[in-house]
Amino acid sequence: MPPGEQPNQPLLVPRQIKLPRHHLRSLASNLQSHHRSPPQPRTPTRPIDVVCISDTHGAQPLIPPGDLLLHAGDLTQWGTFSEIQAQLAWLSAQPHTHKVVIAGNHDLLLDSDFRTQHPDRWHEAIKAARSTEEEVVADEKSEQDLDWGEVGYLRNTSTTLTFGDRTLTIYGSPLTPQHGLSAHQHPKDQDVWSDAIPPNTDILLTHGPPWGHLDGFKKSGCPFLTREVVRSRPRLVVFGHIHVGYGGEERVFDTVGRAHEGIVGGWAGLGSLTTMAAAVAWGRVRPQRWRSRVRRTTFVNAAVVEGWEQYEVKHDAVIVTI
C-alpha cells in the first residue's frame, strides 16, 4: 500500500427494516383501534333513501320503498332474454324515483363478447333456462330488443340523478375477477380499476366486492377495486356476488384509514405504518376545533339469496340514507 493511502472503507448502506406482513397488519390494526375518527359531515337537509339489492337470480322479493333503487347484478340464473326482460319489468314497476342496475356474471345476454367467444356456453344456458320456464320464448332476441322501461343501465359508465335540490352521481360496472366461465370477468392479475371511477362519484355500483370488505371467508374480492375505492372515496359502495358476505360496514379513508387499508391489502409497507402512527398521535392531541369533517364510505353487500345453484331468498334489501 503506498505511503499515506488509507485502506478502502466498506460502503455504509442504510439498514432496511423489514417486518413480516402479518406483523405489519397486526401493528396497523392496533394503531387503528387507537385512532380518533374525524367528525362526520353534517346531515343533509334532504336525506335520500337508497334501497340496495343484488343477486336476485330470477326471484322477485318484496322491495321496501325509497328514493333510489339499486340492483348490483345477477338479475337472472342463466342470463337469457326472457329472464332479463322479466326482471326489468318487475324493477320498472317499482315506485322508486330512480332505478339503476348493472349486470352480473350470470347475466350472459348483456355480454356480447362473452357470447361470441363461448357460443356453447350460451346455448347451454338457453337450453337450461327453457327447461325451467313455463313457456318457451324467443331467446334468440338480442340485448337491443330489451325493454328497459324506467330502469337505467350502467356498464362502466356514470349517471347523475336529481332528487329535488340534490343530485347523486353513480358509477356502475359489472366486472369481477375470473372464476369459472362466466360473463363480465377479467383475469385476476389484471388491473381494470386504476383511475376508473370518475371524480365526485357519490355511489359506486359493482357486481363483485372489493377485497377485504364483505367478500366472504376466503376474501374473494378484487384488491384492485379496493385500491380504487380508497383513492376515490365514494359515499356508498354497493355490490353482491359473494352471497355469504351479505351485510354492511362503514370506513373512514382519512390518512390513518388509507394507510391501514394499504397495509392490510398488501400494497403499502413500513413507510405507511410510520405515517399512520404519526397521524394517530396527532389526532390524539389535536384540538377538536382543528379537526376537519371527513365523509364516511359505506359498504353494502346486498345479495338477497343464499345457496349455490339452488338459490333461496334469505335476506332483505338494505336501505342506506345519505
Backbone bond lengths (Angstrom), bond angles and torsions (degrees), N, CA, C in turn:
res aa  C-N    CA-C-N  psi(-1)  N-CA   C-N-CA  omega(-1)  CA-C   N-CA-C  phi
1 M - - - 1.463 - - 1.522 108.68 -
2 P 1.348 120.39 127.17 1.469 122.44 -179.86 1.512 110.43 -58.33
3 P 1.381 115.39 148.35 1.468 118.60 179.66 1.526 110.90 -58.83
4 G 1.321 115.41 139.92 1.461 122.06 176.92 1.508 115.68 82.21
5 E 1.323 118.47 -7.80 1.483 120.45 -179.44 1.513 110.26 -86.06
6 Q 1.295 114.45 133.27 1.457 120.19 -179.58 1.529 110.39 -83.52
7 P 1.301 116.65 144.29 1.467 118.77 176.36 1.517 110.22 -64.43
8 N 1.342 115.46 148.95 1.475 120.48 178.20 1.519 110.86 -58.21
9 Q 1.322 114.41 129.51 1.463 119.70 177.90 1.522 109.91 -92.01
10 P 1.296 118.06 141.30 1.471 119.37 178.14 1.526 110.72 -63.98
11 L 1.310 115.75 140.57 1.457 121.66 178.74 1.519 109.80 -68.47
12 L 1.349 115.10 126.13 1.457 119.70 -179.89 1.520 109.73 -86.00
13 V 1.302 116.18 117.95 1.463 122.47 -179.90 1.523 108.29 -108.41
14 P 1.335 117.57 127.74 1.472 118.70 178.63 1.516 110.78 -55.21
15 R 1.295 114.65 134.38 1.466 119.87 -179.35 1.522 110.01 -72.28
16 Q 1.296 116.49 129.30 1.461 121.40 177.36 1.523 109.83 -96.34
17 I 1.308 114.23 127.58 1.463 119.35 179.62 1.525 108.09 -97.20
18 K 1.290 115.70 120.43 1.467 120.03 179.20 1.522 108.93 -121.87
19 L 1.308 114.63 126.59 1.453 120.40 177.40 1.517 109.73 -106.45
20 P 1.330 117.15 143.95 1.470 118.34 174.32 1.523 110.24 -55.92
21 R 1.323 115.56 147.41 1.462 120.22 -175.74 1.524 112.22 -56.23
22 H 1.333 117.94 -38.49 1.463 118.35 -177.64 1.526 111.20 -68.82
23 H 1.357 117.49 -28.67 1.459 119.65 175.50 1.523 110.82 -70.20
24 L 1.326 116.41 -41.77 1.459 120.22 176.68 1.527 110.82 -58.95
25 R 1.318 116.35 -45.47 1.460 120.35 -179.55 1.522 111.34 -62.93
26 S 1.333 116.14 -40.45 1.455 120.28 -179.90 1.529 111.08 -65.25
27 L 1.329 116.89 -44.40 1.458 120.42 178.46 1.526 111.26 -64.57
28 A 1.340 115.94 -41.23 1.464 119.80 179.64 1.522 110.98 -63.06
29 S 1.315 117.21 -41.90 1.465 120.41 -179.90 1.522 110.96 -67.19
30 N 1.335 116.64 -35.79 1.458 120.18 177.50 1.534 110.85 -65.57
31 L 1.336 116.46 -43.31 1.460 119.99 176.79 1.521 111.19 -62.93
32 Q 1.336 115.75 -41.57 1.469 120.06 -179.74 1.520 111.20 -58.96
33 S 1.314 116.69 -36.36 1.467 120.20 -178.27 1.529 112.20 -68.63
34 H 1.346 117.34 -18.94 1.459 121.12 179.66 1.534 112.25 -100.31
35 H 1.316 116.42 3.64 1.461 120.04 -176.21 1.526 110.67 -81.27
36 R 1.322 115.96 133.83 1.471 121.27 173.75 1.519 107.55 -88.38
37 S 1.310 116.00 108.50 1.465 119.82 -177.57 1.524 110.31 -62.08
38 P 1.325 117.06 143.45 1.467 120.40 178.89 1.520 110.75 -67.06
39 P 1.343 117.65 161.33 1.467 120.47 179.15 1.524 111.60 -60.47
40 Q 1.319 115.16 149.61 1.449 119.96 177.67 1.522 110.85 -77.62
41 P 1.325 116.99 153.43 1.468 120.00 174.32 1.521 110.45 -61.74
42 R 1.309 115.60 156.51 1.464 119.76 178.49 1.529 110.98 -66.06
43 T 1.318 115.71 146.02 1.462 121.01 -179.61 1.526 110.14 -68.92
44 P 1.340 117.68 130.80 1.478 119.89 178.47 1.525 111.41 -60.82
45 T 1.307 115.97 148.30 1.467 119.94 178.38 1.519 111.48 -70.13
46 R 1.324 116.56 -22.99 1.462 120.32 179.07 1.535 108.37 -125.12
47 P 1.363 118.28 83.78 1.471 120.49 -179.13 1.528 111.56 -62.80
48 I 1.333 115.62 151.31 1.460 122.36 178.91 1.528 107.76 -118.39
49 D 1.331 116.57 125.06 1.460 121.69 177.98 1.534 109.26 -89.53
50 V 1.343 115.29 117.30 1.457 121.77 179.95 1.525 108.68 -104.43
51 V 1.324 116.99 119.67 1.462 122.93 -179.41 1.523 108.33 -99.16
52 C 1.334 116.42 122.78 1.469 121.67 -172.07 1.524 110.79 -115.32
53 I 1.335 115.95 128.26 1.460 121.51 172.43 1.529 108.52 -137.87
54 S 1.318 115.54 162.23 1.458 120.55 177.52 1.521 108.45 -162.06
55 D 1.319 115.56 162.69 1.470 122.17 172.38 1.528 111.92 50.97
56 T 1.316 115.25 54.25 1.460 118.81 175.23 1.529 111.46 -77.88
57 H 1.331 117.94 -26.37 1.475 122.84 175.64 1.523 112.18 50.05
58 G 1.324 116.25 44.71 1.456 121.17 176.82 1.513 114.47 92.71
59 A 1.325 117.79 -15.13 1.465 120.69 177.47 1.524 109.46 -76.47
60 Q 1.318 115.61 157.91 1.461 121.52 179.41 1.529 109.26 -131.91
61 P 1.326 116.05 72.55 1.471 119.90 -177.59 1.524 111.98 -69.94
62 L 1.315 115.68 164.55 1.452 121.56 176.73 1.526 109.65 -66.16
63 I 1.332 116.86 130.75 1.462 121.69 -178.32 1.519 108.80 -111.88
64 P 1.323 118.10 127.15 1.469 120.18 179.85 1.526 110.87 -70.25
65 P 1.325 117.57 158.89 1.461 120.56 179.73 1.523 111.74 -69.61
66 G 1.322 115.04 163.17 1.455 121.38 178.49 1.511 109.95 175.10
67 D 1.324 116.13 -174.43 1.460 120.91 -179.15 1.526 112.12 -90.90
68 L 1.309 116.31 -38.07 1.464 121.94 -175.71 1.517 109.28 -132.31
69 L 1.331 116.64 129.74 1.460 122.40 177.58 1.522 108.82 -110.38
70 L 1.333 116.31 123.97 1.461 122.24 178.90 1.521 109.89 -117.05
71 H 1.345 115.73 133.87 1.464 121.60 173.91 1.524 107.59 -120.78
72 A 1.343 116.29 120.45 1.458 121.36 -172.23 1.529 114.08 -93.70
73 G 1.316 117.30 29.88 1.461 120.11 170.39 1.509 115.44 97.83
74 D 1.355 114.03 172.08 1.462 122.74 -168.39 1.522 109.97 57.59
75 L 1.340 113.92 55.80 1.450 119.42 173.05 1.524 110.82 -63.37
76 T 1.333 116.64 -29.55 1.462 121.63 -168.81 1.521 111.45 -125.05
77 Q 1.337 113.51 174.74 1.467 119.50 174.40 1.526 111.06 -93.02
78 W 1.346 116.61 -40.13 1.463 119.80 -174.83 1.527 113.15 -114.83
79 G 1.310 117.57 -17.00 1.453 120.01 175.22 1.508 115.62 83.87
80 T 1.326 118.81 23.82 1.454 121.52 -178.92 1.534 110.71 -85.50
81 F 1.330 114.90 168.15 1.462 120.91 -179.39 1.518 111.48 -58.23
82 S 1.321 116.90 -48.95 1.459 120.11 -175.23 1.525 111.55 -64.43
83 E 1.325 117.55 -38.34 1.463 120.46 178.08 1.528 111.24 -64.06
84 I 1.329 115.65 -49.35 1.461 119.87 -177.92 1.525 110.61 -63.84
85 Q 1.338 116.79 -42.01 1.462 119.41 -179.56 1.526 111.06 -62.55
86 A 1.320 117.68 -38.69 1.464 120.86 178.13 1.526 111.19 -63.27
87 Q 1.327 116.83 -41.03 1.458 120.08 179.54 1.525 111.65 -69.13
88 L 1.321 117.07 -36.99 1.460 120.19 178.67 1.532 110.99 -66.05
89 A 1.319 116.57 -40.09 1.469 119.81 178.09 1.525 110.61 -63.08
90 W 1.323 116.27 -41.02 1.475 121.06 178.24 1.528 111.08 -63.79
91 L 1.324 117.08 -47.13 1.461 120.81 -178.83 1.529 111.50 -67.39
92 S 1.324 116.55 -40.06 1.461 120.71 -178.60 1.523 111.62 -62.94
93 A 1.328 116.83 -28.41 1.464 120.94 -178.73 1.525 113.30 -80.06
94 Q 1.333 117.48 -6.04 1.462 120.24 -179.17 1.536 110.06 -71.81
95 P 1.323 118.09 151.87 1.471 121.13 -171.85 1.529 114.98 -83.17
96 H 1.312 118.99 -0.97 1.453 121.71 -175.74 1.531 110.96 -63.28
97 T 1.331 116.33 148.16 1.467 120.99 -178.05 1.508 111.59 -58.49
98 H 1.327 116.92 -42.95 1.464 121.89 178.54 1.527 109.15 -133.28
99 K 1.335 115.43 144.91 1.462 122.19 175.52 1.528 108.48 -129.07
100 V 1.336 116.65 129.39 1.467 120.87 -177.63 1.520 108.88 -134.05
101 V 1.329 116.32 136.13 1.462 121.32 179.74 1.523 109.97 -132.00
102 I 1.326 113.89 158.41 1.460 122.03 165.78 1.524 107.06 -127.67
103 A 1.310 116.13 169.44 1.461 120.74 177.48 1.527 110.00 -88.46
104 G 1.327 114.76 163.15 1.458 121.47 172.42 1.514 109.77 -122.52
105 N 1.312 116.94 -179.70 1.469 120.30 -176.44 1.524 112.88 -66.79
106 H 1.334 117.72 -17.84 1.470 120.33 177.28 1.526 112.79 -84.77
107 D 1.322 117.33 -15.55 1.465 120.95 -173.13 1.536 109.95 -88.52
108 L 1.333 115.56 72.78 1.468 122.09 -169.78 1.521 113.31 -63.44
109 L 1.314 117.88 -36.56 1.461 120.17 -177.29 1.522 111.62 -56.08
110 L 1.333 117.48 -30.85 1.461 122.22 -174.44 1.523 113.14 -86.67
111 D 1.331 116.76 10.10 1.471 121.62 175.67 1.528 108.38 -130.03
112 S 1.320 115.84 87.32 1.469 120.58 -175.67 1.524 111.91 -65.43
113 D 1.330 117.74 -34.40 1.467 120.17 178.49 1.523 110.65 -62.60
114 F 1.327 116.37 -42.42 1.463 119.64 179.34 1.523 110.73 -63.12
115 R 1.320 117.24 -44.34 1.462 120.16 -178.85 1.524 111.98 -64.95
116 T 1.331 116.81 -33.98 1.464 120.44 177.52 1.522 111.20 -69.79
117 Q 1.306 116.76 -40.34 1.459 121.34 -177.53 1.517 112.57 -77.80
118 H 1.338 116.86 -26.23 1.466 120.57 -176.94 1.529 110.04 -131.17
119 P 1.326 118.10 66.85 1.471 120.34 -177.72 1.524 112.94 -62.60
120 D 1.330 117.11 -34.07 1.464 119.08 179.81 1.524 111.23 -63.91
121 R 1.323 115.69 -40.64 1.470 120.05 178.98 1.529 110.12 -63.62
122 W 1.323 116.90 -39.31 1.460 121.80 179.85 1.522 110.71 -66.34
123 H 1.314 117.73 -43.31 1.468 120.94 -179.90 1.529 110.96 -67.56
124 E 1.341 116.54 -34.79 1.466 119.52 175.72 1.523 111.12 -63.57
125 A 1.327 115.99 -39.58 1.459 120.04 179.58 1.517 111.26 -64.76
126 I 1.332 116.96 -43.69 1.464 120.74 178.38 1.526 110.64 -60.83
127 K 1.306 116.42 -43.74 1.457 120.65 -179.72 1.532 110.90 -64.00
128 A 1.326 116.63 -43.50 1.467 120.35 -179.21 1.522 110.94 -65.46
129 A 1.328 117.09 -41.22 1.467 120.70 -179.80 1.517 111.19 -64.70
130 R 1.317 117.71 -40.79 1.461 121.02 -178.66 1.514 111.27 -67.38
131 S 1.314 117.04 -27.80 1.458 119.09 -179.85 1.518 111.52 -73.58
132 T 1.326 117.78 -14.57 1.462 120.34 -178.03 1.528 112.42 -112.75
133 E 1.333 119.07 -6.33 1.452 121.62 -178.31 1.527 110.78 -93.64
134 E 1.345 115.91 152.33 1.455 120.59 -179.44 1.520 111.31 -70.77
135 E 1.309 116.45 -31.91 1.450 119.99 -178.83 1.524 109.47 -129.88
136 V 1.324 114.95 146.34 1.451 120.39 174.23 1.520 108.12 -88.18
137 V 1.332 116.23 119.53 1.457 121.15 -178.61 1.515 109.82 -113.55
138 A 1.288 115.15 174.77 1.464 120.64 -174.25 1.519 110.59 -78.64
139 D 1.325 116.77 79.56 1.458 120.44 -179.59 1.524 112.40 -77.48
140 E 1.316 117.48 4.04 1.453 120.30 172.33 1.531 111.10 -78.31
141 K 1.337 117.15 -7.88 1.455 120.11 178.94 1.526 110.45 -65.73
142 S 1.323 115.97 157.20 1.458 120.99 -175.40 1.526 111.22 -102.95
143 E 1.316 115.21 176.25 1.461 121.18 177.06 1.519 111.47 -58.62
144 Q 1.330 116.82 -33.96 1.471 120.69 -178.82 1.525 112.62 -66.18
145 D 1.335 117.64 -18.36 1.458 121.18 -179.17 1.530 112.82 -86.10
146 L 1.317 117.54 -7.16 1.456 120.44 -178.22 1.528 111.28 -67.38
147 D 1.320 115.52 142.57 1.460 122.33 173.27 1.529 107.25 -101.10
148 W 1.334 115.71 106.09 1.460 120.18 -174.67 1.523 112.43 -81.82
149 G 1.332 117.44 -13.30 1.450 119.94 179.02 1.514 111.63 56.69
150 E 1.323 116.78 -126.13 1.459 122.35 -179.04 1.527 112.63 -96.56
151 V 1.324 116.66 16.12 1.468 120.85 -176.40 1.521 109.75 -98.09
152 G 1.332 116.87 128.57 1.453 122.23 174.12 1.516 110.20 -89.03
153 Y 1.329 116.09 141.52 1.468 121.52 -176.56 1.525 109.51 -121.06
154 L 1.336 115.79 129.54 1.460 121.29 179.18 1.526 109.94 -118.25
155 R 1.319 114.81 135.08 1.460 120.79 173.27 1.529 107.83 -139.86
156 N 1.318 115.39 94.77 1.466 122.24 -175.29 1.527 110.82 56.71
157 T 1.320 114.86 39.41 1.459 122.32 -178.72 1.518 109.77 -139.21
158 S 1.343 114.87 170.03 1.464 121.52 -179.97 1.515 110.80 -120.22
159 T 1.316 114.86 160.48 1.457 121.79 170.64 1.523 108.30 -146.40
160 T 1.327 116.79 147.43 1.458 122.07 176.46 1.520 108.55 -115.35
161 L 1.316 116.59 123.69 1.455 122.90 -174.62 1.526 110.12 -113.05
162 T 1.322 116.08 147.99 1.450 122.04 -177.48 1.522 110.69 -107.35
163 F 1.334 115.23 133.65 1.458 122.74 176.25 1.529 106.95 -129.76
164 G 1.328 116.78 90.45 1.453 120.00 -175.88 1.518 110.47 63.56
165 D 1.334 116.54 -119.46 1.456 120.25 -179.76 1.521 112.85 -95.35
166 R 1.340 116.67 10.89 1.469 120.88 178.94 1.531 110.82 -118.47
167 T 1.325 115.01 157.01 1.464 120.63 174.89 1.525 108.87 -130.88
168 L 1.322 115.30 153.25 1.461 122.53 173.39 1.517 108.41 -130.48
169 T 1.331 116.32 133.39 1.458 121.60 175.54 1.522 109.20 -104.20
170 I 1.323 115.55 126.45 1.464 122.28 -176.10 1.522 109.11 -117.87
171 Y 1.335 115.82 132.03 1.467 121.08 171.96 1.521 107.65 -111.82
172 G 1.338 117.02 129.63 1.456 120.93 -177.22 1.511 112.66 -124.94
173 S 1.338 115.62 140.68 1.465 121.19 178.49 1.522 110.05 -149.26
174 P 1.351 117.76 138.16 1.460 120.75 179.67 1.531 113.88 -89.35
175 L 1.318 118.52 -1.45 1.464 121.97 -167.99 1.528 112.92 -66.39
176 T 1.347 115.01 136.77 1.461 122.16 173.80 1.525 108.50 -140.08
177 P 1.345 117.81 154.25 1.464 120.33 176.62 1.532 111.29 -62.47
178 Q 1.320 115.45 149.17 1.463 122.06 -176.00 1.522 111.77 -59.09
179 H 1.325 115.42 129.76 1.463 122.16 172.95 1.517 107.01 -155.08
180 G 1.309 116.68 108.16 1.454 120.10 -175.61 1.524 110.54 73.69
181 L 1.315 115.20 -156.85 1.461 121.57 -177.46 1.523 108.44 -117.00
182 S 1.328 115.50 92.04 1.458 121.29 -176.91 1.520 110.07 -140.48
183 A 1.313 115.27 172.60 1.465 121.33 -175.51 1.525 112.04 -81.39
184 H 1.329 114.73 162.51 1.466 123.31 171.73 1.535 112.75 56.06
185 Q 1.328 117.21 39.62 1.455 119.81 -178.48 1.528 111.19 -117.36
186 H 1.320 115.44 158.65 1.458 121.99 179.39 1.527 109.15 -134.65
187 P 1.345 118.97 156.30 1.472 120.24 176.52 1.522 111.28 -55.78
188 K 1.328 116.88 142.13 1.456 120.97 -174.24 1.518 113.00 -60.24
189 D 1.341 116.96 -30.36 1.461 119.91 -177.28 1.527 112.50 -92.26
190 Q 1.328 117.97 7.42 1.461 121.61 179.94 1.525 110.37 -95.91
191 D 1.333 115.23 124.61 1.456 120.26 179.13 1.528 109.04 -85.57
192 V 1.314 116.00 103.76 1.466 121.20 179.03 1.528 111.17 -102.62
193 W 1.346 116.98 5.96 1.455 119.61 -169.33 1.523 116.00 -113.64
194 S 1.323 118.79 -19.47 1.463 119.11 -174.74 1.524 111.21 -56.80
195 D 1.334 115.78 123.13 1.467 123.86 178.61 1.528 112.96 59.55
196 A 1.324 117.27 24.48 1.473 120.30 -179.43 1.522 112.47 -80.77
197 I 1.325 117.66 -31.97 1.458 120.87 -175.59 1.525 108.93 -84.07
198 P 1.328 117.55 122.14 1.469 120.49 -177.36 1.530 112.06 -64.61
199 P 1.334 117.05 157.04 1.469 120.23 175.71 1.529 111.01 -59.93
200 N 1.325 114.82 150.92 1.469 122.76 175.63 1.531 113.29 64.76
201 T 1.334 116.34 24.86 1.464 119.53 174.35 1.527 109.36 -74.63
202 D 1.311 116.86 127.26 1.461 121.74 178.89 1.526 112.32 -87.44
203 I 1.335 115.88 -41.41 1.461 120.76 -175.78 1.530 109.17 -128.15
204 L 1.312 115.36 131.05 1.461 121.78 173.01 1.518 108.14 -106.55
205 L 1.328 116.46 123.46 1.463 122.90 -178.78 1.523 108.07 -115.87
206 T 1.322 117.20 108.66 1.464 121.73 -179.45 1.525 108.82 -128.04
207 H 1.341 115.06 160.16 1.457 116.05 177.49 1.518 110.88 -79.73
208 G 1.320 117.38 -46.31 1.456 120.69 -178.30 1.517 112.16 -94.86
209 P 1.338 117.30 157.83 1.463 121.05 -178.19 1.525 112.39 -82.78
210 P 1.330 116.48 158.25 1.459 119.84 167.34 1.531 109.32 -70.24
211 W 1.313 115.68 150.14 1.469 119.33 178.83 1.534 110.04 -59.56
212 G 1.333 115.30 134.76 1.451 120.40 175.35 1.505 115.40 84.50
213 H 1.319 117.12 3.82 1.466 119.59 -178.03 1.525 109.28 -130.86
214 L 1.323 115.67 100.17 1.469 122.01 175.99 1.532 110.78 53.97
215 D 1.342 115.67 40.44 1.470 120.39 -176.48 1.524 113.23 -112.29
216 G 1.338 117.09 23.53 1.454 120.99 172.63 1.517 113.19 88.15
217 F 1.333 114.60 173.54 1.461 121.10 -176.68 1.520 112.09 -66.88
218 K 1.329 117.55 -28.63 1.467 121.43 -177.77 1.525 113.11 -90.02
219 K 1.332 117.03 4.33 1.461 121.05 -178.58 1.527 110.32 51.97
220 S 1.328 115.27 64.67 1.462 121.48 -173.14 1.519 113.63 -91.39
221 G 1.321 117.87 6.50 1.456 120.46 -179.72 1.515 112.99 -74.84
222 C 1.323 115.25 176.74 1.466 122.08 -176.58 1.533 110.10 -96.74
223 P 1.341 118.76 119.28 1.472 120.28 179.91 1.524 112.99 -67.58
224 F 1.328 117.28 -31.18 1.470 119.26 177.71 1.533 110.77 -65.76
225 L 1.322 115.94 -36.06 1.463 120.41 176.98 1.527 110.45 -65.80
226 T 1.330 117.35 -40.14 1.455 120.74 178.49 1.526 110.95 -58.92
227 R 1.328 116.80 -45.88 1.465 120.14 179.76 1.526 111.35 -61.57
228 E 1.322 116.67 -38.09 1.455 119.96 -179.44 1.527 111.42 -71.06
229 V 1.321 117.32 -35.06 1.456 120.44 176.36 1.529 110.06 -65.23
230 V 1.320 116.75 -42.95 1.465 120.62 178.41 1.526 110.26 -61.94
231 R 1.329 116.62 -38.85 1.467 119.75 179.81 1.525 111.91 -68.55
232 S 1.328 117.21 -45.20 1.472 121.43 -171.31 1.528 113.38 -89.34
233 R 1.320 117.22 -25.30 1.467 123.65 176.57 1.532 114.19 49.94
234 P 1.325 118.64 59.83 1.478 119.62 174.30 1.528 110.42 -67.63
235 R 1.315 115.53 160.93 1.459 119.10 177.90 1.526 111.44 -69.52
236 L 1.330 115.39 -36.30 1.459 120.36 -172.32 1.520 109.12 -141.06
237 V 1.347 116.04 134.37 1.462 122.59 175.49 1.522 107.05 -122.34
238 V 1.327 116.39 118.30 1.467 121.97 -175.90 1.520 108.73 -117.99
239 F 1.325 116.37 133.49 1.468 121.58 -177.29 1.522 109.23 -156.91
240 G 1.308 116.62 -174.49 1.455 123.37 178.15 1.513 109.13 -155.23
241 H 1.347 115.66 -122.09 1.477 123.66 171.95 1.530 112.42 74.30
242 I 1.331 117.65 -55.47 1.460 121.81 178.18 1.523 107.57 -93.87
243 H 1.320 115.80 97.50 1.460 120.74 -169.36 1.524 112.89 -60.72
244 V 1.341 117.23 -36.23 1.463 119.73 -176.16 1.523 111.90 -73.24
245 G 1.328 117.08 -8.09 1.459 119.75 -179.74 1.510 114.22 -87.84
246 Y 1.324 118.40 5.94 1.467 122.00 -176.33 1.525 111.70 -48.39
247 G 1.340 115.02 135.01 1.457 119.81 177.71 1.511 111.28 144.16
248 G 1.323 116.30 -165.04 1.454 121.32 -178.99 1.509 111.64 -146.00
249 E 1.327 116.60 158.32 1.453 122.75 175.31 1.524 109.01 -156.93
250 E 1.315 116.44 163.23 1.461 121.25 -177.01 1.522 109.94 -127.61
251 R 1.328 116.85 141.48 1.456 122.62 178.47 1.523 109.69 -134.78
252 V 1.341 115.46 154.13 1.453 122.44 174.27 1.524 107.41 -117.54
253 F 1.312 117.75 117.98 1.461 121.09 -178.42 1.529 110.43 -99.93
254 D 1.345 114.17 60.40 1.451 119.51 168.48 1.535 107.46 -83.76
255 T 1.328 118.36 -164.54 1.461 120.21 -178.46 1.523 111.79 -56.77
256 V 1.322 116.27 -44.72 1.461 120.71 -179.27 1.527 110.57 -68.06
257 G 1.318 116.53 -45.03 1.466 119.93 -178.35 1.513 112.97 -63.52
258 R 1.331 116.72 -41.01 1.463 119.92 179.19 1.522 111.35 -66.13
259 A 1.336 116.32 -42.19 1.457 119.41 179.22 1.524 111.40 -64.89
260 H 1.317 116.02 -43.31 1.465 120.13 179.19 1.525 110.99 -60.58
261 E 1.325 116.42 -43.99 1.469 119.94 -179.18 1.528 110.75 -62.91
262 G 1.344 116.76 -40.03 1.459 120.27 179.82 1.505 112.99 -66.69
263 I 1.324 116.98 -40.04 1.464 120.46 179.80 1.522 110.61 -68.46
264 V 1.315 116.57 -47.17 1.463 120.32 -179.97 1.525 110.41 -64.53
265 G 1.350 116.32 -37.56 1.457 120.27 -179.08 1.504 114.67 -77.94
266 G 1.340 117.44 -14.81 1.463 120.50 174.20 1.507 114.86 95.41
267 W 1.338 119.55 3.51 1.461 119.26 -179.77 1.531 112.33 -102.87
268 A 1.336 117.68 2.01 1.460 121.88 177.05 1.523 108.50 -131.12
269 G 1.342 116.17 158.27 1.459 119.98 -174.59 1.513 113.54 -132.58
270 L 1.349 114.74 -141.31 1.455 121.09 -172.60 1.527 112.08 -63.30
271 G 1.335 116.95 -34.99 1.459 119.23 178.50 1.517 112.26 -59.55
272 S 1.331 116.00 -41.65 1.461 120.09 177.98 1.518 111.61 -68.52
273 L 1.344 116.26 -32.77 1.462 119.12 177.27 1.527 110.29 -64.88
274 T 1.333 116.70 -39.80 1.463 120.76 177.42 1.526 110.85 -63.77
275 T 1.333 116.09 -45.30 1.466 120.41 176.86 1.525 111.06 -59.55
276 M 1.303 115.25 -40.68 1.458 120.84 -179.42 1.531 111.02 -64.00
277 A 1.329 116.40 -44.26 1.462 120.56 -179.55 1.528 111.07 -62.29
278 A 1.338 115.98 -42.43 1.460 119.68 179.55 1.527 110.98 -64.43
279 A 1.332 116.86 -41.51 1.465 120.62 -179.55 1.527 111.43 -67.18
280 V 1.326 117.55 -38.57 1.459 120.68 177.53 1.527 110.17 -64.04
281 A 1.336 116.58 -44.02 1.465 120.31 179.93 1.526 111.24 -63.12
282 W 1.338 117.11 -44.37 1.459 120.94 179.28 1.527 110.78 -64.17
283 G 1.318 116.32 -38.78 1.455 119.84 179.10 1.516 113.22 -64.67
284 R 1.333 117.30 -25.39 1.463 120.73 179.95 1.521 112.66 -76.17
285 V 1.336 117.02 -26.49 1.467 120.12 -175.63 1.522 113.05 -110.16
286 R 1.329 117.75 -12.91 1.452 120.09 -176.61 1.524 110.83 -69.16
287 P 1.314 117.72 133.56 1.474 119.90 178.38 1.524 111.35 -61.01
288 Q 1.317 115.95 149.76 1.454 121.71 -177.08 1.525 111.85 -58.37
289 R 1.326 117.01 -36.94 1.469 119.74 -176.59 1.522 112.47 -68.69
290 W 1.325 117.50 -15.21 1.465 121.36 178.52 1.528 112.33 -93.09
291 R 1.308 115.87 -3.05 1.470 119.67 -174.96 1.529 109.46 -89.11
292 S 1.314 116.03 115.88 1.467 120.59 -179.15 1.527 110.28 -79.99
293 R 1.317 114.85 154.88 1.461 120.59 179.19 1.527 110.10 -79.45
294 V 1.318 116.84 136.39 1.463 122.55 -179.66 1.525 108.13 -128.80
295 R 1.323 116.46 127.42 1.462 118.89 -177.49 1.524 111.33 -73.11
296 R 1.289 114.71 149.05 1.463 121.91 178.06 1.527 110.20 -86.12
297 T 1.326 114.83 156.84 1.464 121.23 169.68 1.522 108.00 -113.09
298 T 1.323 116.06 121.05 1.461 122.02 179.45 1.521 109.34 -98.83
299 F 1.334 116.35 128.47 1.465 122.74 176.68 1.524 108.69 -103.48
300 V 1.334 116.00 133.62 1.462 121.13 178.77 1.524 109.66 -132.60
301 N 1.329 115.80 119.31 1.464 120.75 166.36 1.519 106.25 -95.50
302 A 1.336 115.61 109.64 1.464 121.55 -169.78 1.529 113.25 -103.30
303 A 1.337 118.00 20.63 1.470 120.69 179.99 1.526 110.01 -62.37
304 V 1.323 116.39 120.79 1.465 119.69 -174.85 1.523 113.12 -91.38
305 V 1.347 117.78 -11.19 1.459 119.69 -177.86 1.523 110.52 -108.14
306 E 1.302 114.22 162.06 1.456 123.04 168.59 1.518 108.19 -123.95
307 G 1.325 115.00 165.61 1.455 118.82 177.24 1.510 112.00 103.48
308 W 1.320 114.82 170.57 1.453 123.60 -179.38 1.521 107.71 -130.39
309 E 1.313 116.95 111.65 1.468 125.21 -176.25 1.521 111.41 77.16
310 Q 1.339 118.18 -48.55 1.460 120.38 174.86 1.529 107.72 -96.53
311 Y 1.325 115.86 93.40 1.459 120.42 -171.96 1.521 110.89 -88.45
312 E 1.330 115.37 142.87 1.450 121.54 177.57 1.524 108.66 -138.28
313 V 1.332 116.70 129.08 1.457 120.74 179.44 1.524 109.40 -67.12
314 K 1.325 115.88 120.97 1.465 121.85 -177.31 1.525 112.56 -123.81
315 H 1.341 117.29 -19.10 1.456 119.41 -171.26 1.516 111.64 -123.78
316 D 1.310 114.25 153.14 1.465 120.75 177.05 1.509 111.03 -85.98
317 A 1.323 115.46 163.82 1.453 120.28 170.72 1.530 109.30 -62.21
318 V 1.344 115.14 151.77 1.455 120.98 178.84 1.532 108.22 -103.64
319 I 1.317 117.19 129.77 1.469 121.55 179.56 1.526 109.30 -108.28
320 V 1.309 116.23 125.66 1.458 122.60 178.00 1.532 107.98 -121.06
321 T 1.297 116.46 129.96 1.461 121.37 178.41 1.525 109.64 -101.79
322 I 1.328 115.85 123.65 1.469 119.97 -178.25 1.529 109.91 -128.59
